[in-house]
Amino acid sequence: MIYTKEQLLDLEIFYKNQLLNDTVPFWFPRSYDREFGGFLLMRDADGSLLDDDKAVWIQGRATWLLATLYNTVEKKQEWLDGARLGYEFLNKYCFDTDGQMFFHVMRDGTALRKRRYFFSETFYVIAAAAYSKASGDQEAANRARTIFGNCIDYANGTKKLSAKFTGNRPAKGIGVPMIMMNTAQQLRDTIGDPRCDESIYNWIKEIETNFVKDDIQCVMEQVAPDGSIIDHIDGRTLNPGHAIEGAWFILHEAMYKNNDQHLIELGCKMLDYMWERGWDEEHGGILYFRDVYNKPVQEYWQDMKFWWPHNEVIIATLLAYLITGDEKYAAMHKKVHAYSYQHFHDSKNGEWFGYLHRDGTVAQTAKGNLYKGPFHLPRQEWYCMQLLQNYFKK
């Protein structure tokens, strides 16, 4: 079940059309907050505002998206002005006095909550770097590189964050090397930083050494410090879509390194393992959580279908197919693409619903909240469009 050239051309047109005529128009210009800066992104199915609070993650991600569209798709002044709204709001309101960023603020920037990890900072890095490239603002580039350095220090423990656990059952998660790898890839692609290449290599090595388990054909979400499986409920819980996101980050790096064969094999292996763990053969779609030993999972939403894992699997399967030519990845891509646009897409109002029951029915209609906003879906459509365009150029 391969893709013909004509089908791939149609796919490129589809992703471009969805991105520019469906997904982006759902969010912008209605979400620009011209009074306080930043974006109003907590929205219902029809675009009506559910809440005017602001999630710092999503402020950074939306800033990245607008600047990236300006850098790579079209030099639209609206997108550059929008990215400036986000960048300036992040600088003005989203850093605490200790240098760490907040997670959740009011519309006017009044702080509400911090989290005990540094993902707000990683999204700030990619936002500031993309904005610097778009605007020519060198201070934004300097800030992006400085905060990237802070993220490196948080990741390796040089800078300490408040402890969430007692330390009596130490663990480490795949999320840190994954998000740091992609942050470095984005930084390298926009404004550059001499730390990126070596850091990316080290984070990939960390994932390969400690989280990929060939003996049981699995990618763990968390492990003990020595890489062993923690045989308790949290330690056994897998997130197939998240691991597949990590797989496409590695495949992207393989492509950057002139189709590095080892990285291709690693990324494809991770995709294969977690497709088997995550694809719902009965109803279609990617299950949210699984247990490594197929025991019951603690979280009650374990068999729901969330929007973002499907975005990541769409990217990973298309990337794997275009790199390897293996028709099994074309078949996987066709399955996840068809399921996703049939069940998540809102043909009436645009964009995607975020949360489905296992049978594919909509669980609730919100399209924007503290976690969902203009990132995973537009990134998927933008990346796949760019990927196919570059494929045809070569």
URRAJO-V973486 format. One line per field, one symbol per residue. ss: DSSP state (@ for helix, = for strand, . for the rest). phi: phi as a letter, one per 40 degrees, with the letter a starting at -180 (. if undefined). burial: I if it has 16 or more other ideal C-beta (glycine too) atoms within 10 Angstrom, else O. Layout:
ss: ???
phi: ???
burial: ???
This chain:
ss: ....@@@@@@@@@@@@@@@@@@@@@@@....=......=..==.....===..==@@@@@@@@@@@@@@@@@....@@@@@@@@@@@@@@@@@.=.....=..==.....===.....@@@@@@@@@@@@@@@@@..@@@@@@@@@@@@@@@@@@@...............==@@@@@@@@@@@@@@@@@.....@@@@@@@@@@@@@@@.==....==..==.........@@@@==.@@@@@@@@@@@@@@@@@....@@@@@@@@@@@@@@@@@@=......=...==.............==@@@@@@@@@@@@@@@@@@..@@@@@@@@@@@@@@@@@.=......=..==.....===...........@@@@@@@@@@@@@@@@@@.
phi: .cccdcccccccccccccccbbcccccbcccccccbggbbbcbcdcgcccabcbccdccccccdcccccccbbaccddccccccdccccdccbbbcccgcccbabcdcgccbabbcabcdccccdccccccccccgcccccccccccccccdccccgcccbdccbcgcbcabbcdcccccccccccccccbgacccccccdccccccccbbcbccbfabccaacdcgccccbdccccbbdccccdcccdccccdcdcffdcccccccccccddccccbccccbggbccbbccbgccccccccbcbcccdcdccdccccccccccgcccccccccccccccccbcccccbggbccabcdcgcccaccbaacbbacadccccccccccdcdccccc
burial: OOIOOOOIOOIIOIIIOIIIOIIIOIIIOOIIIOOIIIIIIIIOIOIOOOOOIIIIIIIIIIIIIIIIIIIOIOOOOOIIOIIIIIIOIIOOIIIOOOOIIIIIIOOOIOIOOIIOIIIIIIIIIIIIIIIIIIIOOOOIIOIIIOIIOIIIOIIOOOOOOOOOOOOOOOOIOIIIIIIIIIIIIIIIIIIOIOOIOOIIOOIIOIIIOIIIIOOOOIIIIIIIOOOOIIOOOOIIIIIIIIIIIIIIIIIIIIIOOOOIOOIIOIIIIIIIIIIOIIIOOOIIIIIIIIOIOOOOIOOOOIIIIIIIIIIIIIIIIIIIIIIIOOOOIIOIIIIIIOIIOOIIIIOOIIIIIIIIOIOOOOOOOIIIIIOIIIIIIIIIIIIIIIIIOOOOOO
